[in-house]
């Protein structure tokens, strides 16, 4: 073992002599061994460094591969979800064709069943209620009393009166047959609990029998949800004038009644022109007209209003008859309160659920 020289002379040895090991070779090679050890240590460090670098690179590669795999899985999941939603959307869309029945909205707490009159590829779909939903006057007399003027003159007569000759007076005491100005149009197109009418409105006292007033009834569209109302399409309608006008009148409606010409849509869609009232409509009705015009003739179909006015009168409109006689149409004073309402709407069926 090599001992470090401490600078002190030892006994029997000259002070200027250095102690040398008996194994001189070992003493000579020791520095080289130490040097080799240091060189080997440097090489090992370099190898370890390279190994660490390689391990780090491999680790980064593994992390990159894992990250790319996760990104791929996420993209695949998103793509799969999109495909699922597309197929679900396609499969859950209601596909309607002419003549189909569909429930949409409510009236008097009951779902309304409609028949499809037209179905376009664009999604625009025309519907008419299958049944008569209610019995109402088309338009009330603005005089406030049917067939009476402001001075109390009575125009009830089997013979011709001034109200038969004077068209302005006729409309005033019996109701104006103009669709655009009618109470029934206002009611059908309202979603308000308290409907605002022009003129006196459809109060009970202005009806021919003082029954079936609907001035205090919430608007027809209150029976539809926000989502249902959102898919009802405003529609431009052109309606012939009555005797007080000359040109057809345009109106924009959410809900309306058919015209005479539009009755052909029923035949094309294989939908009956005849309609019976719902049980709720019968329960709501205060008149006896249904018995007189239908039940007494052995039929359950009933008369329902068109928006079409009789051209040579200012107070008469057309009704679709019930099949108890040969004529399809019947003329009637619009202030008479006991006849049926069969609404029409146009919807975007692509948004129908």
Steps between C-alpha positions, in 0.01 A plus 500: 500500500639837422536730792520863452834659588460724805845682485658333813822286488471156645765304696771313285409696193662809368298803515541564134377155401142421392317191606419281206275197504643160435258461215643767282297406196180566682627832616597600151169387343273655759475841345423341161230289660354801665510687170335210320237489770431870452489458121270204538283706733475775239406248233240346726358842571485571130334165439255566781432844359440356156282231652301762692466704183382195313263405782366855504451495123326164525283634778412807295421279202277285716325811635461638147357171380266488798394861437438432132305188590285696745442772241401236247261339748347840578457580131349159438261550792395843372452364149296210634285735705439721195395198294272382781338842535455528123336159477292567811390835360411338170313214662309718750377750243132464428450413133156613388311436179162622380214349694705418811371574847713689749441633851610859543391747768194478723158660530274481805764279659491234227765427233406626154507240223591647160495363146780576257374684190839572344854385583797664328859373490603828661305395810210740445190303592139616484266363767126519564333379818332166443200598711303814573664640813245759610175676404545874453367799310729613218460866598279676753273794425679822594167654595514287814160343430444270207260652243458820701658842442608765750154659498336171591356433156430131455583334166356159576243448226382247246489782250774717359619773734741792475775272631454283191546798267762705686820294497675712764206465735477131419860439609452715810193324638571143379879481495753577227594197287851632418754238615780750565282696745320207661487405866568136417827590325608708801421216740665228293824698467529604865711338772381745765291415803299817437448559129472858374236543228418784265154631571274347759640148460312167514300576814199284577253785460600560139427143388178407321378287794719668764696179549854369442673833557878465501627849580636374835644172369882477474637505146513175305882491502516491880451125459840467330840479664778747426675233291182425305429865427859541379443261207171657383575692181340839427309468173380758249136442415295671232126512569220633285326814618137519599255748347672793675822447307621418152851358517615189687649577839839368609561392857790339684374219719637237735159331514219540249197339336486354151359686200262345247780434253716336767237234566650302213806438721287270713417275207861488381614393847216248534364691799123522547337835441246406766593533865335424830545698822715380787333406826656810659347719229156353569541555873604862444213580262195679642287494185276236346625543143685167494179314579298700247746473208656158562353266758145555378621388155675192634856622440777582745702722264436871539532835323830688520612848395713595202669840494327572170232774501186492289590759232170689476452535877702668775384276786489149353766235466524142377467183704596148393188288539470162670390274215133500593417673171645517150665841528850508645481863614248702694474878551464633853504826695843529664353619830326167556693326775427128469726383213828317489862611487754279326836681518785479250873548574826464311797360689865412445472123538880461509487643851201296609569246774 
